[in-house]
Amino acid sequence: MSDVNFEEVKRQFIDSDLDNKIKIYTTTQGLTVEQFKELLRYYPIQYLSKLEKALG
């Protein structure tokens, strides 16, 4: 899905609680590695292990 609106995904990600951040990060398809890295800038680093667990 190459027509992902990254700015919209990013806005939703920033405005979400932790569980929704994880859901968005793990279910959004079509993003580039750079876009995923950008989302991580808005993820609370102290909960990184929770995201890693969700990613499997």
C-alpha positions as CSV (number, residue, x, y, z in Angstrom):
1,M,0.0,0.0,0.0
2,S,2.2,2.8,-1.2
3,D,-0.5,5.5,-0.8
4,V,-0.1,5.6,3.0
5,N,-0.5,9.2,4.2
6,F,2.5,9.3,6.5
7,E,1.7,12.7,8.0
8,E,-1.8,11.4,9.0
9,V,-0.2,8.2,10.5
10,K,2.3,10.3,12.4
11,R,-0.3,12.7,13.7
12,Q,-2.4,9.7,15.0
13,F,0.7,8.1,16.5
14,I,1.7,11.3,18.4
15,D,-1.9,11.8,19.7
16,S,-2.3,8.1,20.8
17,D,-1.8,6.5,24.1
18,L,0.8,3.8,24.5
19,D,-1.4,0.9,23.5
20,N,-2.5,2.7,20.3
21,K,1.0,3.7,19.5
22,I,2.0,0.0,19.6
23,K,-1.1,-0.9,17.5
24,I,-0.3,1.7,14.8
25,Y,3.4,0.8,14.7
26,T,2.7,-2.9,14.4
27,T,-0.2,-2.8,11.9
28,T,0.6,0.1,9.6
29,Q,1.9,-1.3,6.3
30,G,3.6,0.5,3.4
31,L,5.9,2.7,5.5
32,T,9.6,3.0,4.7
33,V,12.3,2.2,7.3
34,E,12.9,6.0,7.7
35,Q,9.2,6.6,8.4
36,F,9.2,3.8,11.0
37,K,12.3,5.4,12.6
38,E,10.6,8.8,12.6
39,L,7.6,7.3,14.5
40,L,10.0,5.9,17.1
41,R,11.1,9.5,17.9
42,Y,7.6,10.0,19.3
43,Y,7.5,6.7,21.3
44,P,8.3,6.8,25.0
45,I,11.7,5.1,25.2
46,Q,11.1,3.6,28.6
47,Y,8.4,1.4,27.1
48,L,10.5,0.2,24.2
49,S,10.5,-3.4,25.5
50,K,6.7,-3.5,25.3
51,L,6.9,-2.5,21.6
52,E,9.7,-5.1,21.0
53,K,7.5,-7.7,22.5
54,A,4.5,-6.7,20.3
55,L,6.8,-6.9,17.3
56,G,7.7,-10.5,18.2
